[in-house]
Amino acid sequence: MKRTWEFVLSIIGVGIAAISLIVMIIAVVYLNSIDLTEMMDYSLMTDSEFSMPEVDMSIKLFMALLWVGVISLFMALAGGLIAIFLLKGGNARGAGILLIITGILTVFHVWPLISFIVPGIMCLVRKPSETVEVIG
C-alpha cells in the first residue's frame, strides 16, 4: 500500500524539527556567551519588584528549559528519521507507534507535534486495501 501522505508529513516534521533544533542551538550558544545577570542588573537598578536571587533563578530556569527543548528536538529528529525508514521498509504499524511517541516528545513544539502525530495516527488507522480476484 502506498503511504505517500504519511511519508510526506513525516519528512515535513523532520524538516521542521531540524530547523527548530538549529535555531534553538544558536539561541543557547548566544545566551551562554552573554552575561544575562549583568544585563538584568541594569534593569534592576530602576524600580523593580524582583530581588537578585529571583532573577538568577529565573535565568537558570529559562536556560534549563532551552536545553530541554534542544534535547527533545534532537530525540524527535532521530525518531522521525527512524520512522521514515520503517515506513519505507513496509512496517507501517511500527512507524506509526514511533511517530506518535516522537510527537509526544515534542509537546512544547507545536508544528513538529502536528507533523508527527497526524501521520502516526494515519499509519495505525489506514488498512491496506485487499485485492479482489475476478474469475471470469
C-alpha beads as a LAMMPS data file, in Angstrom:
LAMMPS data file: protein, C-alpha beads

136 atoms
135 bonds

1 atom types
1 bond types

-500.0 500.0 xlo xhi
-500.0 500.0 ylo yhi
-500.0 500.0 zlo zhi

Masses

1 110.0

Atoms # bond

1 1 1 0.000 0.000 0.000
2 1 1 1.276 3.425 -0.849
3 1 1 1.726 5.620 2.170
4 1 1 2.612 8.835 0.381
5 1 1 0.873 11.226 2.780
6 1 1 2.381 9.632 5.841
7 1 1 5.812 9.747 4.244
8 1 1 5.454 13.416 3.179
9 1 1 4.122 14.566 6.557
10 1 1 6.929 12.706 8.333
11 1 1 9.534 14.403 6.140
12 1 1 7.924 17.787 6.826
13 1 1 8.017 17.032 10.572
14 1 1 11.687 16.057 10.422
15 1 1 12.489 19.218 8.436
16 1 1 10.666 21.468 10.889
17 1 1 12.330 19.693 13.825
18 1 1 15.765 20.148 12.199
19 1 1 15.218 23.861 11.577
20 1 1 13.886 24.344 15.119
21 1 1 16.852 22.426 16.531
22 1 1 19.334 24.639 14.674
23 1 1 17.582 27.812 15.869
24 1 1 17.462 26.594 19.478
25 1 1 21.136 25.594 19.450
26 1 1 22.053 29.059 18.137
27 1 1 19.908 30.630 20.881
28 1 1 21.525 28.519 23.606
29 1 1 25.044 29.277 22.385
30 1 1 24.291 33.002 22.143
31 1 1 22.646 33.192 25.562
32 1 1 25.532 31.274 27.131
33 1 1 28.020 33.702 25.603
34 1 1 26.465 36.834 27.109
35 1 1 26.059 37.583 30.777
36 1 1 22.349 37.846 31.376
37 1 1 22.815 38.689 35.049
38 1 1 24.721 41.871 34.210
39 1 1 22.091 42.807 31.717
40 1 1 19.393 42.292 34.329
41 1 1 21.376 44.263 36.953
42 1 1 20.896 47.439 34.972
43 1 1 17.170 46.950 34.760
44 1 1 17.009 46.127 38.476
45 1 1 18.593 49.467 39.355
46 1 1 15.287 51.035 38.437
47 1 1 12.167 50.349 40.427
48 1 1 11.682 46.607 40.353
49 1 1 9.787 44.178 42.488
50 1 1 12.184 41.276 41.874
51 1 1 15.226 40.547 44.009
52 1 1 18.550 39.423 42.565
53 1 1 18.216 35.759 43.681
54 1 1 14.813 35.593 41.982
55 1 1 16.296 36.947 38.764
56 1 1 19.179 34.435 38.895
57 1 1 16.743 31.598 39.457
58 1 1 14.590 32.763 36.533
59 1 1 17.606 32.903 34.212
60 1 1 18.686 29.386 35.248
61 1 1 15.150 28.073 34.722
62 1 1 14.982 29.673 31.280
63 1 1 18.316 28.142 30.250
64 1 1 17.234 24.725 31.562
65 1 1 14.033 24.927 29.506
66 1 1 16.056 25.795 26.421
67 1 1 18.233 22.718 26.968
68 1 1 15.130 20.549 27.438
69 1 1 13.861 21.896 24.110
70 1 1 17.152 21.085 22.383
71 1 1 17.170 17.538 23.764
72 1 1 13.524 16.903 22.848
73 1 1 14.062 18.199 19.308
74 1 1 17.152 16.023 18.893
75 1 1 15.199 12.962 20.019
76 1 1 12.327 13.932 17.700
77 1 1 14.713 14.263 14.786
78 1 1 16.158 10.810 15.428
79 1 1 12.742 9.227 15.989
80 1 1 11.310 10.836 12.868
81 1 1 14.168 9.613 10.702
82 1 1 13.871 6.073 12.052
83 1 1 10.101 6.162 11.461
84 1 1 10.628 7.275 7.851
85 1 1 12.935 4.314 7.229
86 1 1 10.450 1.962 8.898
87 1 1 7.670 3.369 6.741
88 1 1 9.681 2.902 3.564
89 1 1 10.514 -0.632 4.654
90 1 1 6.837 -1.540 4.895
91 1 1 6.444 -1.592 8.675
92 1 1 3.590 0.919 8.937
93 1 1 2.459 -0.145 12.411
94 1 1 5.926 0.278 13.942
95 1 1 6.397 3.587 12.148
96 1 1 3.014 4.808 13.396
97 1 1 3.792 3.962 17.004
98 1 1 7.219 5.598 16.740
99 1 1 5.729 8.726 15.133
100 1 1 3.180 9.085 17.934
101 1 1 5.907 8.670 20.585
102 1 1 8.044 11.200 18.723
103 1 1 5.113 13.614 18.592
104 1 1 4.628 13.283 22.345
105 1 1 8.333 14.091 22.866
106 1 1 7.874 17.382 21.016
107 1 1 4.991 18.556 23.179
108 1 1 6.423 22.093 23.508
109 1 1 6.930 22.484 19.752
110 1 1 3.533 22.655 18.061
111 1 1 4.381 22.198 14.383
112 1 1 6.603 19.120 14.763
113 1 1 3.979 17.699 17.119
114 1 1 1.256 18.019 14.475
115 1 1 3.562 16.771 11.730
116 1 1 4.365 13.606 13.693
117 1 1 1.036 12.797 15.390
118 1 1 -1.107 13.024 12.233
119 1 1 0.928 10.561 10.108
120 1 1 1.342 8.334 13.160
121 1 1 -2.421 8.047 13.509
122 1 1 -2.783 7.586 9.747
123 1 1 -0.285 4.708 9.814
124 1 1 -2.235 2.942 12.540
125 1 1 -5.744 3.582 11.213
126 1 1 -5.448 3.039 7.469
127 1 1 -5.763 -0.569 6.456
128 1 1 -4.326 -1.928 3.225
129 1 1 -6.891 -2.441 0.529
130 1 1 -7.401 -6.070 -0.325
131 1 1 -7.265 -7.105 -3.943
132 1 1 -10.282 -8.917 -5.308
133 1 1 -9.767 -11.542 -7.959
134 1 1 -12.377 -11.639 -10.663
135 1 1 -12.866 -15.078 -12.121
136 1 1 -14.496 -14.992 -15.437

Bonds

1 1 1 2
2 1 2 3
3 1 3 4
4 1 4 5
5 1 5 6
6 1 6 7
7 1 7 8
8 1 8 9
9 1 9 10
10 1 10 11
11 1 11 12
12 1 12 13
13 1 13 14
14 1 14 15
15 1 15 16
16 1 16 17
17 1 17 18
18 1 18 19
19 1 19 20
20 1 20 21
21 1 21 22
22 1 22 23
23 1 23 24
24 1 24 25
25 1 25 26
26 1 26 27
27 1 27 28
28 1 28 29
29 1 29 30
30 1 30 31
31 1 31 32
32 1 32 33
33 1 33 34
34 1 34 35
35 1 35 36
36 1 36 37
37 1 37 38
38 1 38 39
39 1 39 40
40 1 40 41
41 1 41 42
42 1 42 43
43 1 43 44
44 1 44 45
45 1 45 46
46 1 46 47
47 1 47 48
48 1 48 49
49 1 49 50
50 1 50 51
51 1 51 52
52 1 52 53
53 1 53 54
54 1 54 55
55 1 55 56
56 1 56 57
57 1 57 58
58 1 58 59
59 1 59 60
60 1 60 61
61 1 61 62
62 1 62 63
63 1 63 64
64 1 64 65
65 1 65 66
66 1 66 67
67 1 67 68
68 1 68 69
69 1 69 70
70 1 70 71
71 1 71 72
72 1 72 73
73 1 73 74
74 1 74 75
75 1 75 76
76 1 76 77
77 1 77 78
78 1 78 79
79 1 79 80
80 1 80 81
81 1 81 82
82 1 82 83
83 1 83 84
84 1 84 85
85 1 85 86
86 1 86 87
87 1 87 88
88 1 88 89
89 1 89 90
90 1 90 91
91 1 91 92
92 1 92 93
93 1 93 94
94 1 94 95
95 1 95 96
96 1 96 97
97 1 97 98
98 1 98 99
99 1 99 100
100 1 100 101
101 1 101 102
102 1 102 103
103 1 103 104
104 1 104 105
105 1 105 106
106 1 106 107
107 1 107 108
108 1 108 109
109 1 109 110
110 1 110 111
111 1 111 112
112 1 112 113
113 1 113 114
114 1 114 115
115 1 115 116
116 1 116 117
117 1 117 118
118 1 118 119
119 1 119 120
120 1 120 121
121 1 121 122
122 1 122 123
123 1 123 124
124 1 124 125
125 1 125 126
126 1 126 127
127 1 127 128
128 1 128 129
129 1 129 130
130 1 130 131
131 1 131 132
132 1 132 133
133 1 133 134
134 1 134 135
135 1 135 136
